[in-house]
Amino acid sequence: MNSSKQCHFCTNNVRDIDYKDIATLKEFLDPHARIIKHRKTSVCSKHQRSLATAIKRARELALLPYLIG
């Protein structure tokens, strides 16, 4: 995760967040597989919405777990 106050996706010029990119999506999940809030990850709101959509799609296709524990 990015500790500075800039969006990870804006600084890396990422246009679309792919639901098949599990490694990137796992960075934005906590140990219980919940989506981390944008205040903590410092992702802009536009990318936070598309990140949440990508995580939810990956969960539907069983690429990511709904919860761990």
mmCIF file of the N, C-alpha and C atoms, coordinates in Angstrom:
data_MODEL
# 
_entry.id   MODEL 
# 
loop_
_atom_site.group_PDB 
_atom_site.id 
_atom_site.type_symbol 
_atom_site.label_atom_id 
_atom_site.label_alt_id 
_atom_site.label_comp_id 
_atom_site.label_asym_id 
_atom_site.label_entity_id 
_atom_site.label_seq_id 
_atom_site.pdbx_PDB_ins_code 
_atom_site.Cartn_x 
_atom_site.Cartn_y 
_atom_site.Cartn_z 
_atom_site.occupancy 
_atom_site.B_iso_or_equiv 
_atom_site.pdbx_formal_charge 
_atom_site.auth_seq_id 
_atom_site.auth_comp_id 
_atom_site.auth_asym_id 
_atom_site.auth_atom_id 
_atom_site.pdbx_PDB_model_num 
ATOM 1   N N  . MET A 1 1  ? 0.827   -1.179  0.000   1.00 0.00 ? 1  MET A N  1 
ATOM 2   C CA . MET A 1 1  ? 0.000   0.000   0.000   1.00 0.00 ? 1  MET A CA 1 
ATOM 3   C C  . MET A 1 1  ? 0.869   1.239   0.000   1.00 0.00 ? 1  MET A C  1 
ATOM 4   N N  . ASN A 1 2  ? 0.268   2.308   -0.429  1.00 0.00 ? 2  ASN A N  1 
ATOM 5   C CA . ASN A 1 2  ? 0.979   3.556   -0.574  1.00 0.00 ? 2  ASN A CA 1 
ATOM 6   C C  . ASN A 1 2  ? 0.863   4.367   0.704   1.00 0.00 ? 2  ASN A C  1 
ATOM 7   N N  . SER A 1 3  ? 2.002   4.731   1.302   1.00 0.00 ? 3  SER A N  1 
ATOM 8   C CA . SER A 1 3  ? 1.964   5.483   2.546   1.00 0.00 ? 3  SER A CA 1 
ATOM 9   C C  . SER A 1 3  ? 1.843   6.984   2.298   1.00 0.00 ? 3  SER A C  1 
ATOM 10  N N  . SER A 1 4  ? 2.176   7.445   1.086   1.00 0.00 ? 4  SER A N  1 
ATOM 11  C CA . SER A 1 4  ? 2.023   8.862   0.793   1.00 0.00 ? 4  SER A CA 1 
ATOM 12  C C  . SER A 1 4  ? 0.555   9.167   0.519   1.00 0.00 ? 4  SER A C  1 
ATOM 13  N N  . LYS A 1 5  ? 0.247   10.430  0.361   1.00 0.00 ? 5  LYS A N  1 
ATOM 14  C CA . LYS A 1 5  ? -1.140  10.842  0.203   1.00 0.00 ? 5  LYS A CA 1 
ATOM 15  C C  . LYS A 1 5  ? -1.578  10.894  -1.261  1.00 0.00 ? 5  LYS A C  1 
ATOM 16  N N  . GLN A 1 6  ? -0.933  10.126  -2.132  1.00 0.00 ? 6  GLN A N  1 
ATOM 17  C CA . GLN A 1 6  ? -1.322  10.105  -3.526  1.00 0.00 ? 6  GLN A CA 1 
ATOM 18  C C  . GLN A 1 6  ? -1.914  8.753   -3.883  1.00 0.00 ? 6  GLN A C  1 
ATOM 19  N N  . CYS A 1 7  ? -2.831  8.779   -4.803  1.00 0.00 ? 7  CYS A N  1 
ATOM 20  C CA . CYS A 1 7  ? -3.520  7.558   -5.234  1.00 0.00 ? 7  CYS A CA 1 
ATOM 21  C C  . CYS A 1 7  ? -2.538  6.624   -5.939  1.00 0.00 ? 7  CYS A C  1 
ATOM 22  N N  . HIS A 1 8  ? -2.565  5.362   -5.541  1.00 0.00 ? 8  HIS A N  1 
ATOM 23  C CA . HIS A 1 8  ? -1.697  4.339   -6.126  1.00 0.00 ? 8  HIS A CA 1 
ATOM 24  C C  . HIS A 1 8  ? -1.966  4.185   -7.618  1.00 0.00 ? 8  HIS A C  1 
ATOM 25  N N  . PHE A 1 9  ? -3.214  4.246   -8.018  1.00 0.00 ? 9  PHE A N  1 
ATOM 26  C CA . PHE A 1 9  ? -3.594  4.018   -9.410  1.00 0.00 ? 9  PHE A CA 1 
ATOM 27  C C  . PHE A 1 9  ? -3.343  5.250   -10.276 1.00 0.00 ? 9  PHE A C  1 
ATOM 28  N N  . CYS A 1 10 ? -3.518  6.444   -9.717  1.00 0.00 ? 10 CYS A N  1 
ATOM 29  C CA . CYS A 1 10 ? -3.239  7.669   -10.473 1.00 0.00 ? 10 CYS A CA 1 
ATOM 30  C C  . CYS A 1 10 ? -1.741  7.827   -10.732 1.00 0.00 ? 10 CYS A C  1 
ATOM 31  N N  . THR A 1 11 ? -0.911  7.537   -9.743  1.00 0.00 ? 11 THR A N  1 
ATOM 32  C CA . THR A 1 11 ? 0.531   7.695   -9.914  1.00 0.00 ? 11 THR A CA 1 
ATOM 33  C C  . THR A 1 11 ? 1.109   6.668   -10.882 1.00 0.00 ? 11 THR A C  1 
ATOM 34  N N  . ASN A 1 12 ? 0.492   5.493   -10.988 1.00 0.00 ? 12 ASN A N  1 
ATOM 35  C CA . ASN A 1 12 ? 0.975   4.454   -11.902 1.00 0.00 ? 12 ASN A CA 1 
ATOM 36  C C  . ASN A 1 12 ? 0.239   4.434   -13.227 1.00 0.00 ? 12 ASN A C  1 
ATOM 37  N N  . ASN A 1 13 ? -0.598  5.445   -13.478 1.00 0.00 ? 13 ASN A N  1 
ATOM 38  C CA . ASN A 1 13 ? -1.354  5.587   -14.731 1.00 0.00 ? 13 ASN A CA 1 
ATOM 39  C C  . ASN A 1 13 ? -2.162  4.342   -15.070 1.00 0.00 ? 13 ASN A C  1 
ATOM 40  N N  . VAL A 1 14 ? -2.872  3.809   -14.084 1.00 0.00 ? 14 VAL A N  1 
ATOM 41  C CA . VAL A 1 14 ? -3.730  2.647   -14.298 1.00 0.00 ? 14 VAL A CA 1 
ATOM 42  C C  . VAL A 1 14 ? -5.107  3.154   -14.722 1.00 0.00 ? 14 VAL A C  1 
ATOM 43  N N  . ARG A 1 15 ? -5.555  2.758   -15.902 1.00 0.00 ? 15 ARG A N  1 
ATOM 44  C CA . ARG A 1 15 ? -6.860  3.203   -16.382 1.00 0.00 ? 15 ARG A CA 1 
ATOM 45  C C  . ARG A 1 15 ? -7.980  2.364   -15.794 1.00 0.00 ? 15 ARG A C  1 
ATOM 46  N N  . ASP A 1 16 ? -7.901  1.068   -15.995 1.00 0.00 ? 16 ASP A N  1 
ATOM 47  C CA . ASP A 1 16 ? -8.943  0.165   -15.522 1.00 0.00 ? 16 ASP A CA 1 
ATOM 48  C C  . ASP A 1 16 ? -8.348  -0.805  -14.513 1.00 0.00 ? 16 ASP A C  1 
ATOM 49  N N  . ILE A 1 17 ? -9.070  -1.013  -13.429 1.00 0.00 ? 17 ILE A N  1 
ATOM 50  C CA . ILE A 1 17 ? -8.642  -1.982  -12.423 1.00 0.00 ? 17 ILE A CA 1 
ATOM 51  C C  . ILE A 1 17 ? -9.248  -3.321  -12.814 1.00 0.00 ? 17 ILE A C  1 
ATOM 52  N N  . ASP A 1 18 ? -8.397  -4.292  -13.092 1.00 0.00 ? 18 ASP A N  1 
ATOM 53  C CA . ASP A 1 18 ? -8.845  -5.586  -13.597 1.00 0.00 ? 18 ASP A CA 1 
ATOM 54  C C  . ASP A 1 18 ? -9.178  -6.521  -12.443 1.00 0.00 ? 18 ASP A C  1 
ATOM 55  N N  . TYR A 1 19 ? -10.333 -7.158  -12.512 1.00 0.00 ? 19 TYR A N  1 
ATOM 56  C CA . TYR A 1 19 ? -10.741 -8.079  -11.454 1.00 0.00 ? 19 TYR A CA 1 
ATOM 57  C C  . TYR A 1 19 ? -9.919  -9.360  -11.463 1.00 0.00 ? 19 TYR A C  1 
ATOM 58  N N  . LYS A 1 20 ? -9.183  -9.623  -12.553 1.00 0.00 ? 20 LYS A N  1 
ATOM 59  C CA . LYS A 1 20 ? -8.363  -10.828 -12.635 1.00 0.00 ? 20 LYS A CA 1 
ATOM 60  C C  . LYS A 1 20 ? -6.969  -10.627 -12.046 1.00 0.00 ? 20 LYS A C  1 
ATOM 61  N N  . ASP A 1 21 ? -6.622  -9.381  -11.720 1.00 0.00 ? 21 ASP A N  1 
ATOM 62  C CA . ASP A 1 21 ? -5.315  -9.073  -11.133 1.00 0.00 ? 21 ASP A CA 1 
ATOM 63  C C  . ASP A 1 21 ? -5.405  -9.234  -9.617  1.00 0.00 ? 21 ASP A C  1 
ATOM 64  N N  . ILE A 1 22 ? -5.331  -10.472 -9.170  1.00 0.00 ? 22 ILE A N  1 
ATOM 65  C CA . ILE A 1 22 ? -5.561  -10.820 -7.762  1.00 0.00 ? 22 ILE A CA 1 
ATOM 66  C C  . ILE A 1 22 ? -4.483  -10.236 -6.851  1.00 0.00 ? 22 ILE A C  1 
ATOM 67  N N  . ALA A 1 23 ? -3.244  -10.193 -7.314  1.00 0.00 ? 23 ALA A N  1 
ATOM 68  C CA . ALA A 1 23 ? -2.154  -9.687  -6.473  1.00 0.00 ? 23 ALA A CA 1 
ATOM 69  C C  . ALA A 1 23 ? -2.387  -8.227  -6.081  1.00 0.00 ? 23 ALA A C  1 
ATOM 70  N N  . THR A 1 24 ? -2.831  -7.420  -7.030  1.00 0.00 ? 24 THR A N  1 
ATOM 71  C CA . THR A 1 24 ? -3.107  -6.014  -6.734  1.00 0.00 ? 24 THR A CA 1 
ATOM 72  C C  . THR A 1 24 ? -4.316  -5.873  -5.833  1.00 0.00 ? 24 THR A C  1 
ATOM 73  N N  . LEU A 1 25 ? -5.345  -6.649  -6.088  1.00 0.00 ? 25 LEU A N  1 
ATOM 74  C CA . LEU A 1 25 ? -6.571  -6.537  -5.290  1.00 0.00 ? 25 LEU A CA 1 
ATOM 75  C C  . LEU A 1 25 ? -6.334  -6.956  -3.844  1.00 0.00 ? 25 LEU A C  1 
ATOM 76  N N  . LYS A 1 26 ? -5.469  -7.943  -3.625  1.00 0.00 ? 26 LYS A N  1 
ATOM 77  C CA . LYS A 1 26 ? -5.202  -8.414  -2.258  1.00 0.00 ? 26 LYS A CA 1 
ATOM 78  C C  . LYS A 1 26 ? -4.514  -7.351  -1.405  1.00 0.00 ? 26 LYS A C  1 
ATOM 79  N N  . GLU A 1 27 ? -3.810  -6.411  -2.029  1.00 0.00 ? 27 GLU A N  1 
ATOM 80  C CA . GLU A 1 27 ? -3.169  -5.336  -1.287  1.00 0.00 ? 27 GLU A CA 1 
ATOM 81  C C  . GLU A 1 27 ? -4.189  -4.431  -0.596  1.00 0.00 ? 27 GLU A C  1 
ATOM 82  N N  . PHE A 1 28 ? -5.395  -4.391  -1.129  1.00 0.00 ? 28 PHE A N  1 
ATOM 83  C CA . PHE A 1 28 ? -6.424  -3.501  -0.610  1.00 0.00 ? 28 PHE A CA 1 
ATOM 84  C C  . PHE A 1 28 ? -7.463  -4.246  0.226   1.00 0.00 ? 28 PHE A C  1 
ATOM 85  N N  . LEU A 1 29 ? -7.115  -5.441  0.687   1.00 0.00 ? 29 LEU A N  1 
ATOM 86  C CA . LEU A 1 29 ? -7.962  -6.213  1.593   1.00 0.00 ? 29 LEU A CA 1 
ATOM 87  C C  . LEU A 1 29 ? -7.250  -6.361  2.929   1.00 0.00 ? 29 LEU A C  1 
ATOM 88  N N  . ASP A 1 30 ? -8.016  -6.324  4.020   1.00 0.00 ? 30 ASP A N  1 
ATOM 89  C CA . ASP A 1 30 ? -7.405  -6.537  5.334   1.00 0.00 ? 30 ASP A CA 1 
ATOM 90  C C  . ASP A 1 30 ? -7.309  -8.041  5.599   1.00 0.00 ? 30 ASP A C  1 
ATOM 91  N N  . PRO A 1 31 ? -6.735  -8.458  6.730   1.00 0.00 ? 31 PRO A N  1 
ATOM 92  C CA . PRO A 1 31 ? -6.574  -9.896  7.003   1.00 0.00 ? 31 PRO A CA 1 
ATOM 93  C C  . PRO A 1 31 ? -7.878  -10.689 7.074   1.00 0.00 ? 31 PRO A C  1 
ATOM 94  N N  . HIS A 1 32 ? -8.995  -10.002 7.255   1.00 0.00 ? 32 HIS A N  1 
ATOM 95  C CA . HIS A 1 32 ? -10.292 -10.686 7.285   1.00 0.00 ? 32 HIS A CA 1 
ATOM 96  C C  . HIS A 1 32 ? -10.993 -10.625 5.929   1.00 0.00 ? 32 HIS A C  1 
ATOM 97  N N  . ALA A 1 33 ? -10.280 -10.210 4.889   1.00 0.00 ? 33 ALA A N  1 
ATOM 98  C CA . ALA A 1 33 ? -10.768 -10.114 3.501   1.00 0.00 ? 33 ALA A CA 1 
ATOM 99  C C  . ALA A 1 33 ? -11.820 -9.029  3.321   1.00 0.00 ? 33 ALA A C  1 
ATOM 100 N N  . ARG A 1 34 ? -11.780 -7.990  4.140   1.00 0.00 ? 34 ARG A N  1 
ATOM 101 C CA . ARG A 1 34 ? -12.669 -6.839  3.962   1.00 0.00 ? 34 ARG A CA 1 
ATOM 102 C C  . ARG A 1 34 ? -11.932 -5.768  3.168   1.00 0.00 ? 34 ARG A C  1 
ATOM 103 N N  . ILE A 1 35 ? -12.672 -4.968  2.425   1.00 0.00 ? 35 ILE A N  1 
ATOM 104 C CA . ILE A 1 35 ? -12.077 -3.892  1.643   1.00 0.00 ? 35 ILE A CA 1 
ATOM 105 C C  . ILE A 1 35 ? -11.627 -2.786  2.593   1.00 0.00 ? 35 ILE A C  1 
ATOM 106 N N  . ILE A 1 36 ? -10.381 -2.349  2.451   1.00 0.00 ? 36 ILE A N  1 
ATOM 107 C CA . ILE A 1 36 ? -9.848  -1.290  3.303   1.00 0.00 ? 36 ILE A CA 1 
ATOM 108 C C  . ILE A 1 36 ? -10.369 0.054   2.806   1.00 0.00 ? 36 ILE A C  1 
ATOM 109 N N  . LYS A 1 37 ? -10.723 0.928   3.726   1.00 0.00 ? 37 LYS A N  1 
ATOM 110 C CA . LYS A 1 37 ? -11.288 2.236   3.382   1.00 0.00 ? 37 LYS A CA 1 
ATOM 111 C C  . LYS A 1 37 ? -10.264 3.115   2.673   1.00 0.00 ? 37 LYS A C  1 
ATOM 112 N N  . HIS A 1 38 ? -10.769 4.044   1.874   1.00 0.00 ? 38 HIS A N  1 
ATOM 113 C CA . HIS A 1 38 ? -9.887  4.901   1.090   1.00 0.00 ? 38 HIS A CA 1 
ATOM 114 C C  . HIS A 1 38 ? -9.078  5.853   1.966   1.00 0.00 ? 38 HIS A C  1 
ATOM 115 N N  . ARG A 1 39 ? -9.545  6.135   3.163   1.00 0.00 ? 39 ARG A N  1 
ATOM 116 C CA . ARG A 1 39 ? -8.789  7.012   4.058   1.00 0.00 ? 39 ARG A CA 1 
ATOM 117 C C  . ARG A 1 39 ? -7.471  6.366   4.473   1.00 0.00 ? 39 ARG A C  1 
ATOM 118 N N  . LYS A 1 40 ? -7.503  5.068   4.617   1.00 0.00 ? 40 LYS A N  1 
ATOM 119 C CA . LYS A 1 40 ? -6.305  4.342   5.054   1.00 0.00 ? 40 LYS A CA 1 
ATOM 120 C C  . LYS A 1 40 ? -5.364  4.041   3.882   1.00 0.00 ? 40 LYS A C  1 
ATOM 121 N N  . THR A 1 41 ? -5.913  3.763   2.717   1.00 0.00 ? 41 THR A N  1 
ATOM 122 C CA . THR A 1 41 ? -5.088  3.404   1.564   1.00 0.00 ? 41 THR A CA 1 
ATOM 123 C C  . THR A 1 41 ? -4.706  4.621   0.727   1.00 0.00 ? 41 THR A C  1 
ATOM 124 N N  . SER A 1 42 ? -5.360  5.748   0.955   1.00 0.00 ? 42 SER A N  1 
ATOM 125 C CA . SER A 1 42 ? -5.180  7.003   0.205   1.00 0.00 ? 42 SER A CA 1 
ATOM 126 C C  . SER A 1 42 ? -5.381  6.809   -1.299  1.00 0.00 ? 42 SER A C  1 
ATOM 127 N N  . VAL A 1 43 ? -6.419  6.077   -1.648  1.00 0.00 ? 43 VAL A N  1 
ATOM 128 C CA . VAL A 1 43 ? -6.829  5.913   -3.041  1.00 0.00 ? 43 VAL A CA 1 
ATOM 129 C C  . VAL A 1 43 ? -7.936  6.938   -3.302  1.00 0.00 ? 43 VAL A C  1 
ATOM 130 N N  . CYS A 1 44 ? -7.906  7.572   -4.463  1.00 0.00 ? 44 CYS A N  1 
ATOM 131 C CA . CYS A 1 44 ? -8.936  8.577   -4.766  1.00 0.00 ? 44 CYS A CA 1 
ATOM 132 C C  . CYS A 1 44 ? -10.303 7.905   -4.910  1.00 0.00 ? 44 CYS A C  1 
ATOM 133 N N  . SER A 1 45 ? -11.362 8.712   -4.793  1.00 0.00 ? 45 SER A N  1 
ATOM 134 C CA . SER A 1 45 ? -12.711 8.131   -4.777  1.00 0.00 ? 45 SER A CA 1 
ATOM 135 C C  . SER A 1 45 ? -13.086 7.428   -6.071  1.00 0.00 ? 45 SER A C  1 
ATOM 136 N N  . LYS A 1 46 ? -12.630 7.957   -7.204  1.00 0.00 ? 46 LYS A N  1 
ATOM 137 C CA . LYS A 1 46 ? -12.935 7.319   -8.485  1.00 0.00 ? 46 LYS A CA 1 
ATOM 138 C C  . LYS A 1 46 ? -12.344 5.913   -8.541  1.00 0.00 ? 46 LYS A C  1 
ATOM 139 N N  . HIS A 1 47 ? -11.097 5.785   -8.132  1.00 0.00 ? 47 HIS A N  1 
ATOM 140 C CA . HIS A 1 47 ? -10.461 4.477   -8.161  1.00 0.00 ? 47 HIS A CA 1 
ATOM 141 C C  . HIS A 1 47 ? -10.936 3.580   -7.028  1.00 0.00 ? 47 HIS A C  1 
ATOM 142 N N  . GLN A 1 48 ? -11.352 4.156   -5.901  1.00 0.00 ? 48 GLN A N  1 
ATOM 143 C CA . GLN A 1 48 ? -11.880 3.336   -4.805  1.00 0.00 ? 48 GLN A CA 1 
ATOM 144 C C  . GLN A 1 48 ? -13.174 2.645   -5.232  1.00 0.00 ? 48 GLN A C  1 
ATOM 145 N N  . ARG A 1 49 ? -14.013 3.357   -5.970  1.00 0.00 ? 49 ARG A N  1 
ATOM 146 C CA . ARG A 1 49 ? -15.266 2.758   -6.456  1.00 0.00 ? 49 ARG A CA 1 
ATOM 147 C C  . ARG A 1 49 ? -14.981 1.637   -7.445  1.00 0.00 ? 49 ARG A C  1 
ATOM 148 N N  . SER A 1 50 ? -14.060 1.863   -8.382  1.00 0.00 ? 50 SER A N  1 
ATOM 149 C CA . SER A 1 50 ? -13.756 0.806   -9.352  1.00 0.00 ? 50 SER A CA 1 
ATOM 150 C C  . SER A 1 50 ? -12.990 -0.345  -8.697  1.00 0.00 ? 50 SER A C  1 
ATOM 151 N N  . LEU A 1 51 ? -12.218 -0.052  -7.665  1.00 0.00 ? 51 LEU A N  1 
ATOM 152 C CA . LEU A 1 51 ? -11.535 -1.100  -6.908  1.00 0.00 ? 51 LEU A CA 1 
ATOM 153 C C  . LEU A 1 51 ? -12.545 -1.981  -6.189  1.00 0.00 ? 51 LEU A C  1 
ATOM 154 N N  . ALA A 1 52 ? -13.544 -1.372  -5.566  1.00 0.00 ? 52 ALA A N  1 
ATOM 155 C CA . ALA A 1 52 ? -14.579 -2.139  -4.872  1.00 0.00 ? 52 ALA A CA 1 
ATOM 156 C C  . ALA A 1 52 ? -15.362 -3.005  -5.851  1.00 0.00 ? 52 ALA A C  1 
ATOM 157 N N  . THR A 1 53 ? -15.664 -2.474  -7.013  1.00 0.00 ? 53 THR A N  1 
ATOM 158 C CA . THR A 1 53 ? -16.371 -3.245  -8.037  1.00 0.00 ? 53 THR A CA 1 
ATOM 159 C C  . THR A 1 53 ? -15.532 -4.429  -8.503  1.00 0.00 ? 53 THR A C  1 
ATOM 160 N N  . ALA A 1 54 ? -14.230 -4.203  -8.711  1.00 0.00 ? 54 ALA A N  1 
ATOM 161 C CA . ALA A 1 54 ? -13.341 -5.280  -9.155  1.00 0.00 ? 54 ALA A CA 1 
ATOM 162 C C  . ALA A 1 54 ? -13.222 -6.370  -8.091  1.00 0.00 ? 54 ALA A C  1 
ATOM 163 N N  . ILE A 1 55 ? -13.139 -5.970  -6.822  1.00 0.00 ? 55 ILE A N  1 
ATOM 164 C CA . ILE A 1 55 ? -13.056 -6.954  -5.738  1.00 0.00 ? 55 ILE A CA 1 
ATOM 165 C C  . ILE A 1 55 ? -14.343 -7.765  -5.654  1.00 0.00 ? 55 ILE A C  1 
ATOM 166 N N  . LYS A 1 56 ? -15.473 -7.105  -5.806  1.00 0.00 ? 56 LYS A N  1 
ATOM 167 C CA . LYS A 1 56 ? -16.760 -7.806  -5.743  1.00 0.00 ? 56 LYS A CA 1 
ATOM 168 C C  . LYS A 1 56 ? -16.922 -8.777  -6.910  1.00 0.00 ? 56 LYS A C  1 
ATOM 169 N N  . ARG A 1 57 ? -16.454 -8.389  -8.090  1.00 0.00 ? 57 ARG A N  1 
ATOM 170 C CA . ARG A 1 57 ? -16.499 -9.297  -9.246  1.00 0.00 ? 57 ARG A CA 1 
ATOM 171 C C  . ARG A 1 57 ? -15.592 -10.505 -9.030  1.00 0.00 ? 57 ARG A C  1 
ATOM 172 N N  . ALA A 1 58 ? -14.409 -10.270 -8.480  1.00 0.00 ? 58 ALA A N  1 
ATOM 173 C CA . ALA A 1 58 ? -13.478 -11.365 -8.208  1.00 0.00 ? 58 ALA A CA 1 
ATOM 174 C C  . ALA A 1 58 ? -14.051 -12.317 -7.162  1.00 0.00 ? 58 ALA A C  1 
ATOM 175 N N  . ARG A 1 59 ? -14.784 -11.781 -6.206  1.00 0.00 ? 59 ARG A N  1 
ATOM 176 C CA . ARG A 1 59 ? -15.423 -12.636 -5.197  1.00 0.00 ? 59 ARG A CA 1 
ATOM 177 C C  . ARG A 1 59 ? -16.517 -13.496 -5.819  1.00 0.00 ? 59 ARG A C  1 
ATOM 178 N N  . GLU A 1 60 ? -17.285 -12.914 -6.725  1.00 0.00 ? 60 GLU A N  1 
ATOM 179 C CA . GLU A 1 60 ? -18.353 -13.669 -7.399  1.00 0.00 ? 60 GLU A CA 1 
ATOM 180 C C  . GLU A 1 60 ? -17.795 -14.837 -8.198  1.00 0.00 ? 60 GLU A C  1 
ATOM 181 N N  . LEU A 1 61 ? -16.630 -14.661 -8.793  1.00 0.00 ? 61 LEU A N  1 
ATOM 182 C CA . LEU A 1 61 ? -16.015 -15.714 -9.604  1.00 0.00 ? 61 LEU A CA 1 
ATOM 183 C C  . LEU A 1 61 ? -15.098 -16.616 -8.778  1.00 0.00 ? 61 LEU A C  1 
ATOM 184 N N  . ALA A 1 62 ? -15.122 -16.456 -7.457  1.00 0.00 ? 62 ALA A N  1 
ATOM 185 C CA . ALA A 1 62 ? -14.359 -17.265 -6.504  1.00 0.00 ? 62 ALA A CA 1 
ATOM 186 C C  . ALA A 1 62 ? -12.848 -17.108 -6.691  1.00 0.00 ? 62 ALA A C  1 
ATOM 187 N N  . LEU A 1 63 ? -12.418 -15.931 -7.140  1.00 0.00 ? 63 LEU A N  1 
ATOM 188 C CA . LEU A 1 63 ? -10.990 -15.649 -7.214  1.00 0.00 ? 63 LEU A CA 1 
ATOM 189 C C  . LEU A 1 63 ? -10.481 -15.093 -5.888  1.00 0.00 ? 63 LEU A C  1 
ATOM 190 N N  . LEU A 1 64 ? -11.371 -14.442 -5.152  1.00 0.00 ? 64 LEU A N  1 
ATOM 191 C CA . LEU A 1 64 ? -11.075 -13.908 -3.820  1.00 0.00 ? 64 LEU A CA 1 
ATOM 192 C C  . LEU A 1 64 ? -12.104 -14.441 -2.830  1.00 0.00 ? 64 LEU A C  1 
ATOM 193 N N  . PRO A 1 65 ? -11.741 -14.613 -1.568  1.00 0.00 ? 65 PRO A N  1 
ATOM 194 C CA . PRO A 1 65 ? -12.723 -15.076 -0.588  1.00 0.00 ? 65 PRO A CA 1 
ATOM 195 C C  . PRO A 1 65 ? -13.630 -13.938 -0.130  1.00 0.00 ? 65 PRO A C  1 
ATOM 196 N N  . TYR A 1 66 ? -14.826 -14.295 0.317   1.00 0.00 ? 66 TYR A N  1 
ATOM 197 C CA . TYR A 1 66 ? -15.720 -13.303 0.894   1.00 0.00 ? 66 TYR A CA 1 
ATOM 198 C C  . TYR A 1 66 ? -15.245 -12.925 2.294   1.00 0.00 ? 66 TYR A C  1 
ATOM 199 N N  . LEU A 1 67 ? -14.790 -13.897 3.067   1.00 0.00 ? 67 LEU A N  1 
ATOM 200 C CA . LEU A 1 67 ? -14.221 -13.635 4.377   1.00 0.00 ? 67 LEU A CA 1 
ATOM 201 C C  . LEU A 1 67 ? -13.279 -14.750 4.766   1.00 0.00 ? 67 LEU A C  1 
ATOM 202 N N  . ILE A 1 68 ? -12.369 -14.409 5.648   1.00 0.00 ? 68 ILE A N  1 
ATOM 203 C CA . ILE A 1 68 ? -11.399 -15.387 6.147   1.00 0.00 ? 68 ILE A CA 1 
ATOM 204 C C  . ILE A 1 68 ? -11.577 -15.443 7.659   1.00 0.00 ? 68 ILE A C  1 
ATOM 205 N N  . GLY A 1 69 ? -11.689 -16.600 8.171   1.00 0.00 ? 69 GLY A N  1 
ATOM 206 C CA . GLY A 1 69 ? -11.777 -16.673 9.625   1.00 0.00 ? 69 GLY A CA 1 
ATOM 207 C C  . GLY A 1 69 ? -12.700 -17.700 10.028  1.00 0.00 ? 69 GLY A C  1 
# 
